[in-house]
C-alpha cells in the first residue's frame, strides 16, 4: 500500500483535498457561527440596558408613587411584547420588596436575589442571559435614579430574545445547509474527477513500461551492433578478396548480405539515438563553428549517391554571409546527411539545392529538391516517430521513419529550428535556422 501511494502522489494529494477542503469549510462555519452568536448576545445585552435606561427616564417623576409606577408598568407591557416580566422593587431590610409588577399578584413579596444586591451596591446595570429549556431571555437589573442621580428603586426586567434567536438560528441553519451543499458539490466534483486517479496510475505504469522499453531497445541495439558489424565486415572482405573467385550468383548474394547489414546497422544506430534522446543521454558538445566547410564536406560525401540517380547536388552560399553558429559539428553533419539523404531518396530526377543565407540575425539553410513532394496532411506527421509517407511512389523506398524525428530533436537541442514546405509532384524544401553568433 505504501509503495502504491509513494508511486502515485497525485492520489495522496486528491485524498488530502477531499479531507482538508470540507474540514476547512466546517471549521470556518463553526467559528463564524460562534462569532455571530457573540455579536448577537452583545447587541441584545446593550439593547436590554438601553431599554432599562429608557424606562428609568419614563418613570423619573413617578418614583414616589407606587400607583403611578404600576400604571406605567401596565402601559409599558401593552406596547412592549418582548418584555416578559417587569418588577419595581424598593430596598428593605437587606432585601427587596416589589411595589409594582406586570404580575400584580406578586406585589408586596420580598426577594433577596443576589443580582439585586450586586446591581444596587455596584450602582451599575447587570444583564444576564437566562436559558430555560426552550426559553431564552435577558434579565436586566438596574437601579432607578431620581433627578439627583441617587438610587431610589430597583428595576428587574426580563426581555425575550426569541425573535433574535429565531433569526440567528435561521441564519446559522442556512449557513450549515450551504456548507453541506458545498461539501457535497466538492466531494461530487472530486469523485467525478476520480478518473484522474486512474489516469495518474496509468500514466505511472506507462512511464515504467516506457522506461523498460527504452532500456530493452538500448540493450538489444548494443547487443545487435557487434554481430551486425562482424557480418558486414566479413561480407565486405569476401567481396574484396575473394570476389573474383566467386560465381556471379555468389557475388550477388554477398552484395545483398552487405546491403542488408548496412540497413540493419542504420536501424540499430537510429534506435540507439532515439533511446539516448528520450533518456537525455545524447551527447551534444557545441562550439563556435563555420558551416561552409561542413556543408561542403557533406555535399561531397553525398554527391556519390546523387550521381547514382543522375541528380545534381548543388551548394550555394552568399559571399557576405556570417556563418558562425554554435553547434556540435558531428551532430550537424548527421542532420545534413539525414535531410539530403531523404531528398535523394525521394527525388527521381532533377536536383537537390542547398543554400545558406543570413536573415533576421539567423543563419538559414534550405535544402530544396525536385522530388515527389507530399500533401499537407502528410507534412503534419513528417517529424513524428516511425512515420513514413506511404503511397505508390514511395513503396520501393526503404527507411525506418526515425531519421527526421531524430533530426528535429538534434536541431532543437542545438537551439535551432526546422520546418518543411512541400507540394506534391513539385518538390520539398526543408529549412534549418540557427541563431548567429
C-alpha positions, 0 to 999 in steps of 0.5 A, a space after each residue: 500500500 505504501 509503495 502504491 501511494 509513494 508511486 502515485 502522489 497525485 492520489 495522496 494529494 486528491 485524498 488530502 483535498 477531499 479531507 482538508 477542503 470540507 474540514 476547512 469549510 466546517 471549521 470556518 462555519 463553526 467559528 463564524 457561527 460562534 462569532 455571530 452568536 457573540 455579536 448577537 448576545 452583545 447587541 441584545 445585552 446593550 439593547 436590554 440596558 438601553 431599554 432599562 435606561 429608557 424606562 428609568 427616564 419614563 418613570 423619573 417623576 413617578 418614583 414616589 408613587 407606587 400607583 403611578 409606577 404600576 400604571 406605567 408598568 401596565 402601559 409599558 407591557 401593552 406596547 412592549 411584547 418582548 418584555 416578559 416580566 417587569 418588577 419595581 422593587 424598593 430596598 428593605 431590610 437587606 432585601 427587596 420588596 416589589 411595589 409594582 409588577 406586570 404580575 400584580 399578584 406578586 406585589 408586596 413579596 420580598 426577594 433577596 436575589 443576589 443580582 439585586 444586591 450586586 446591581 444596587 451596591 455596584 450602582 451599575 446595570 447587570 444583564 444576564 442571559 437566562 436559558 430555560 429549556 426552550 426559553 431564552 431571555 435577558 434579565 436586566 437589573 438596574 437601579 432607578 435614579 431620581 433627578 439627583 442621580 441617587 438610587 431610589 428603586 430597583 428595576 428587574 426586567 426580563 426581555 425575550 430574545 426569541 425573535 433574535 434567536 429565531 433569526 440567528 438560528 435561521 441564519 446559522 441553519 442556512 449557513 450549515 445547509 450551504 456548507 453541506 451543499 458545498 461539501 457535497 458539490 466538492 466531494 461530487 466534483 472530486 469523485 467525478 474527477 476520480 478518473 484522474 486517479 486512474 489516469 495518474 496510475 496509468 500514466 505511472 505504469 506507462 512511464 515504467 513500461 516506457 522506461 523498460 522499453 527504452 532500456 530493452 531497445 538500448 540493450 538489444 541495439 548494443 547487443 545487435 551492433 557487434 554481430 551486425 558489424 562482424 557480418 558486414 565486415 566479413 561480407 565486405 572482405 569476401 567481396 574484396 578478396 575473394 570476389 573474383 573467385 566467386 560465381 556471379 550468383 555468389 557475388 550477388 548474394 554477398 552484395 545483398 548480405 552487405 546491403 542488408 547489414 548496412 540497413 540493419 546497422 542504420 536501424 540499430 544506430 537510429 534506435 540507439 539515438 532515439 533511446 539516448 534522446 528520450 533518456 537525455 543521454 545524447 551527447 551534444 558538445 557545441 562550439 563556435 563553428 563555420 558551416 561552409 566547410 561542413 556543408 561542403 564536406 557533406 555535399 561531397 560525401 553525398 554527391 556519390 549517391 546523387 550521381 547514382 540517380 543522375 541528380 545534381 547536388 548543388 551548394 550555394 552560399 552568399 559571399 557576405 554571409 556570417 556563418 558562425 553558429 554554435 553547434 556540435 559539428 558531428 551532430 550537424 553533419 548527421 542532420 545534413 546527411 539525414 535531410 539530403 539523404 531523404 531528398 535523394 531518396 525521394 527525388 527521381 530526377 532533377 536536383 537537390 539545392 542547398 543554400 545558406 543565407 543570413 536573415 533576421 540575425 539567423 543563419 538559414 539553410 534550405 535544402 530544396 529538391 525536385 522530388 515527389 513532394 507530399 500533401 499537407 496532411 502528410 507534412 503534419 506527421 513528417 517529424 513524428 516517430 516511425 512515420 513514413 509517407 506511404 503511397 505508390 511512389 514511395 513503396 520501393 523506398 526503404 527507411 525506418 521513419 526515425 531519421 527526421 524525428 531524430 533530426 528535429 530533436 538534434 536541431 532543437 537541442 542545438 537551439 535551432 529550428 526546422 520546418 518543411 514546405 512541400 507540394 506534391 509532384 513539385 518538390 520539398 524544401 526543408 529549412 534549418 535556422 540557427 541563431 548567429 553568433 
